[in-house]
Amino acid sequence: MAEGDTLLNAAIGAAVSIVLSFLPFAAVLGGAVAGYLQVREQDVGEGARVGAISGLIALVPVVLLLFAIGSFLPFLPLEVGAFTTIALVVVLVVATLYMVAAGAVGGAIGAYLVDEF
């Protein structure tokens, strides 16, 4: 479809991740789609790279949700607001690591599958 167009393939993979977000490991599936579309021959490194970018793009709705939750922090008592801020930062870091790593793994799998199918 768009061989070599990294951002387009990553965006397509991110869209797959977001649409299938109700499934476990949806980021792996989105990364696999991005990696499969990106490479012509088995290039696992390139597939992992575009899969990681796909994971970053798919992270945008999570960040928007965390910002929406964080907008209520000024209205909470100080102790609850401080705990919630720390919790939101931890959730953001864990979500980022998960989405990027899962996307990269999926991208590598997708690049590997190029010669198989």
C-alpha positions as CSV (number, residue, x, y, z in Angstrom):
1,M,0.0,0.0,0.0
2,A,2.4,2.7,1.2
3,E,5.8,0.9,1.2
4,G,8.4,3.1,2.8
5,D,6.0,5.9,3.9
6,T,6.8,5.6,7.6
7,L,4.4,8.1,9.0
8,L,1.4,6.9,7.0
9,N,2.1,3.2,7.9
10,A,2.6,4.2,11.5
11,A,-0.7,6.1,11.5
12,I,-2.5,3.1,9.9
13,G,-1.0,0.9,12.6
14,A,-2.1,3.3,15.3
15,A,-5.6,3.4,13.9
16,V,-5.7,-0.4,14.1
17,S,-4.5,-0.2,17.7
18,I,-7.1,2.3,18.7
19,V,-10.0,0.5,16.9
20,L,-9.0,-2.8,18.4
21,S,-8.2,-1.3,21.9
22,F,-10.8,-3.5,23.5
23,L,-8.6,-6.5,22.7
24,P,-5.5,-7.5,24.8
25,F,-2.3,-6.6,23.0
26,A,-4.0,-4.4,20.4
27,A,-0.7,-2.4,20.2
28,V,1.0,-5.5,19.0
29,L,-1.6,-6.0,16.3
30,G,-1.3,-2.3,15.2
31,G,2.5,-2.5,15.2
32,A,2.3,-5.7,13.1
33,V,0.1,-4.0,10.5
34,A,2.5,-1.0,10.4
35,G,5.6,-3.3,10.1
36,Y,4.0,-5.4,7.4
37,L,3.1,-2.3,5.4
38,Q,6.4,-0.7,5.8
39,V,8.9,-3.2,4.6
40,R,9.3,-5.0,1.2
41,E,11.7,-7.6,2.5
42,Q,12.3,-9.0,6.0
43,D,13.8,-6.0,7.8
44,V,12.9,-6.6,11.4
45,G,14.7,-3.5,12.6
46,E,12.7,-1.2,10.2
47,G,9.5,-3.0,11.2
48,A,10.3,-2.5,14.9
49,R,11.0,1.2,14.3
50,V,7.7,1.9,12.5
51,G,5.9,-0.2,15.1
52,A,7.3,1.9,17.9
53,I,6.2,5.0,16.1
54,S,2.8,3.5,15.7
55,G,2.7,2.9,19.4
56,L,3.6,6.5,20.1
57,I,0.8,7.7,17.8
58,A,-1.7,5.3,19.4
59,L,-0.8,6.8,22.8
60,V,-2.4,10.1,21.9
61,P,-5.9,9.1,23.2
62,V,-4.4,7.9,26.5
63,V,-2.6,11.2,27.0
64,L,-5.8,13.1,26.2
65,L,-7.7,11.0,28.8
66,L,-5.0,11.6,31.4
67,F,-5.2,15.4,30.7
68,A,-9.0,15.3,31.1
69,I,-8.6,13.5,34.5
70,G,-5.9,15.9,35.5
71,S,-8.1,18.9,34.8
72,F,-10.1,18.0,38.0
73,L,-6.9,18.1,40.2
74,P,-7.3,21.8,41.3
75,F,-10.7,21.0,42.7
76,L,-9.5,18.1,44.9
77,P,-8.1,18.4,48.4
78,L,-4.3,18.8,48.5
79,E,-3.5,15.3,49.7
80,V,-5.8,13.6,47.2
81,G,-4.6,15.9,44.4
82,A,-0.9,15.1,45.1
83,F,-1.5,11.4,45.1
84,T,-3.6,11.6,41.9
85,T,-0.8,13.6,40.2
86,I,1.7,11.0,41.1
87,A,-0.6,8.2,40.0
88,L,-1.3,9.9,36.6
89,V,2.5,10.3,36.0
90,V,3.1,6.7,36.8
91,V,0.2,5.6,34.5
92,L,1.6,7.8,31.7
93,V,5.1,6.3,32.0
94,V,3.8,2.8,32.1
95,A,1.4,3.3,29.2
96,T,4.2,4.9,27.1
97,L,6.6,2.0,27.8
98,Y,3.9,-0.5,27.0
99,M,2.6,1.1,23.8
100,V,6.1,1.7,22.4
101,A,7.4,-1.7,23.3
102,A,4.3,-3.6,22.2
103,G,4.3,-1.6,18.9
104,A,7.9,-2.4,18.3
105,V,7.4,-6.1,18.9
106,G,4.4,-6.1,16.6
107,G,6.3,-4.2,14.0
108,A,9.1,-6.8,14.1
109,I,6.6,-9.6,13.8
110,G,4.9,-7.8,10.9
111,A,8.2,-7.3,9.1
112,Y,9.1,-11.0,9.6
113,L,5.7,-12.0,8.1
114,V,6.3,-10.1,4.9
115,D,8.1,-13.0,3.2
116,E,5.9,-15.6,4.8
117,F,2.6,-14.3,3.1
